């Protein structure tokens, strides 16, 4: 049975006559009559009492009318659901972001994705890297935005962007008066970094920069976000490093300065099990990649002269 015949039957019952229904449907009366007769043949009962003017429904026709309405309404809902899924209006993506990135481009990616697909359900979780990798493997999250690429079988990782580091100094430090700081000038400083597991490449690049400047750094491992490390700097515990996107996020008592000789950067990537993603998850990963492909979307590097006053 074609749904078109059900629609024609509903239109006829609502119009109360073949001519009126044919006009509404933009078909001829003979074509309408033929559709109704085929429908009655399909269901095996008479649905229309043609002896009355206006026409009326038989007892079976009245029951059939209400069932048809329910069927067509349900089919309309299913069609809309499928269209929403195709257009990424329906579904869920569970995103994990390393805490260091909550004040950077990934947070903006989540916001712009929600604006682009307002009907998609977006869940956001921010915990330490090791826990995010574990939850990605277990399926508790769908996508992870990290400063490292998880060494998990079948996980796909896409590089998003790189971001230079600034050195974080106490505001009364002699180097705070300079517009930029070289690694060689940090020879006698205690270098504060988070656990290597949170950002292996960034951790190693800072150690390598120190060694390249001719010294083995005095390190102090600390836990927490970049802002937590900056807080330790404010307390006089050493110096640390923050990405340029943190330029306007600064505890009292510290200043940020650009690094030179060499510059050091961190790399952000998005990781997922692609076979596990629904249309919303795939759309989010693609949104991240496309957002970072446009230079205007990247966080601007601060002008050292603007940071000089701390």
N, C-alpha and C positions, 0 to 999 in steps of 0.2 A: 504494500500500500504506500503510495507516494504522499508525502506531507502536503504537497500542493493541493491534493483533493480534500484534505482536512481543512486547509485554509479556505478553499472555495466553499465548503459546507458551512463553516463558521460565518463567512461573509453573507451567504444566502440566508441563514437563520437570523442574523442580525438585521439584514435589510428587509426581510419579510416579503420579498418578491423577486422573481427571476430578472426582471428588467432592471430594478434598482441595484441588485447585486452585480449584474453584468456591467453596469455603468461604473460601479466602484472598482471593479476588477479590470476594467478596460478590455473586456472580451465580449464576444457575441452571446446572445441568449442561447442559441443552439449549442455552442461550445460549453457553456455553463451547464446546460441540461445534461449534456453527454457526460461531463465529469461527475455529476451527482448520480447518474444512473450507474456508472462504473463503480462508484463508491458503494452504493447500495448492493451491487452485485458482489463486491469484495466482502462486505460484512454479512451478507445473507439476509438482511431484513430491510423493510421499507423505513426510511428515515423522514421523508417529507410527505405530508398530507397535501396533495395537490388539489383537492376538491374544495378547499376553502380560499377565500380572498380577504385579507392577504393569506399567503400560505402559512401553514403551521407545522410544527414538528409532531411526529408520532410519539407515543410514550417511549419507544426505543430510541427515537431521534433525540428526545430531550436528554436522556441519560448519556447518549453518545456525545451530545454537544458539550456537556460539562467535562467528560473524559478527554475530548479533543482539546479543550482549552488547557487542561492540565498538561497534556502531552506537549502541545506547542510551546507553552510557557517554559517547561523543563528543557525542551530542545533549544529554546532561545538562550537559556542560562548556560547550557553546555557550550553552545557556539561562542558566547561571549567569553566564557572561561578559556576556551582554546585560543581565541583571538588574543586575549590578554597574555596568555603564555607565550604566543608567538611574538608579541610585541613587547615582551619583558615587563608586563604590567603586573604579573602574578608570580609568586614564588618567594623564596627566601634565600638570603645569603648571610652566613655567619662569618664575620671578619675578625681576625685577631691582629692587633697592631702592637708592636713593641712599644713600651711606654715612651721611649726617646722620640718617637715620631708623632706623638699626640699634638705637638705644637708646630708641626711641619706640614709639608705638602700632602702626605697620606690622609691626614684629617680633612683637608680641603677636598680631596678626591671623594671621600665618603659623603661629604655634604653635597657636592655637585652631582654625585650619582643619585642621591635621594631626591634632589630637585628634578633631575632628568627622568627618573622612574618613580614617581610618588606612590604608586600602588604596590611596589616591591617591598617586602619586609626585610629590613636591614637590622642585623644584630651586631653590636660592636663590643669587643672584649680586649682589654689591655692588661697583659701580665708579662712576666719575664720571658725572655727568648726560649729558654729550655722548656718552659711549660707550654708555650705556644706551639713549639715543634711537636711536643708530645700530644697535644690536643689535635693538631693537624693530622698526625698519624692515626689517632684513634677515631677521627671523624667527628669530634666535638665542635670543630670549626671547619669551614669550607676553604677559606683563603687566609694566608698569613702574610703580613707585610713586615719584613725583617731587615736587619743589617747583615744578615748572613744567608747563605743558601743551604737549606737543610740537606743533610746527607741521608735521604730516605729513598728507598726504591720506588720508582715510578712517579716521583714528585717532579713536576715541571716548575722551573723557576725562571722568571723573566726579570732582567735588569730594568729598573725604572729610571734612576738618575743618581748622580754623584753630588756631594755637597761638601764644600771645604770646611775645615775646622778653624775656629778661633781659639786663641789661648785665653784662659780665664785667670786673672791675676788679682791679688788684693789691691784695693784702690791706692794704698800708700806704698806699693812696691815701686822700686826705682824704674822698672821697665814700663810701668803704667803711663809714664810721661811720653813714651815713644809712640809713633804712629803705627809701627809694625815691629814684630819681634822675630828674631831668627832662632832656630833650635840651638845653635851654639850658645846663645845667651841664657839658655835654661840649664846649663851644665850643673849648676849647684842647687837646683831646685828639686823638691820632692814631687814627683809626677803622680797625680792621682788618676786612676782609671777604674772603670767598672770591670767585672769579671770578663776574662777573655772569651768565655762561651757566649756572651751576649753579642759580641761584635768582633770575631776573630780577625778579620781583615783590617778593621780600623785599629784595633789594639796593636797588631803587629806592625802596622805602618808607622805608628808613633814611636814604637821601640826602634824600628829601623831608621827613622829620621834622627833619633838621638845618637844612635851608633854611627850613622853617616856624618854627624856633626863632631864626632871624635870622642864621645863619652858613653859610658854605660849608665843609663838613668837609675836614679834612686826612686823606686816605685812604691806606691802604697795602694793596695787594692781596697776599693770602697764599693758599697752596694747602694743602689738607688738610681734615680734618673740623672740626667745632665744637670738639672737644677739642684739636686741633692749634692752633687759633686761641687757645684758652684758655691753652695752653702758651706761646704767644708773649706773651700778656699777663703771664704769670708772669715772663717774661724781661725785662719792662719795655718791650716794643716798642709798646705802645699799649693801647687798650681794644677789646673785641669784643662780640658778642652771641650768645646761645645760646637755644634754645627752652626752655620751662619743664620739659619732660620730661627735660632734662639737669640738673635741680636737684641730684640726688644724685651726679652724675658731675662731679668737679671736681679738676683738678690742684692740687697744693699751691701755696700762695702767691697764690691768687685768691679772690675772693668774687663772688657773683651778687646783683644787686639788681633789683627790679621797675622798669620804666620807666614814667614818666608824662609827660603833656604833650608829645607824645601817647604812647599805647601803640602798639606796632608788632607785627604778627603775620606769620607765614608761613602759606601755604596748601598743603596736601598733596592730591594727586590721584592717581588710578589710571588708567592709559591702556593701551589695547590695540586691536588690530584684531579687532573682534568676530567677523567672518566666519571668522577663523582658529582660534578657540577651540573646543576640544572641551567635553564636559560638565563636566570638572573645571575647566578654565579659566574657564568661565562661572560655575561655582559659587564659585570663589575671588573673582572680581570682585564677585559679589552678596554674598558673605560680608563683604568689606571695606566695602561700602556699608551693609549692615545693622549691622555692628559700630559704625560711626561714627554711626549714627542713634540709638544709645542713649547718653544722656549719661553713664551710669555707666561706659561703656567708655573714655571719654576720659581722657587723663592729667590728674590734678588739678593745679590751679595751686598753687604753694607759698605758704604763709602768710609774708608778708614778715618777721614777727616770728621765725619759725623759722629764717630765713636770716641774721638779724642778726649772729650770732656767726661767720659765715663757715663 
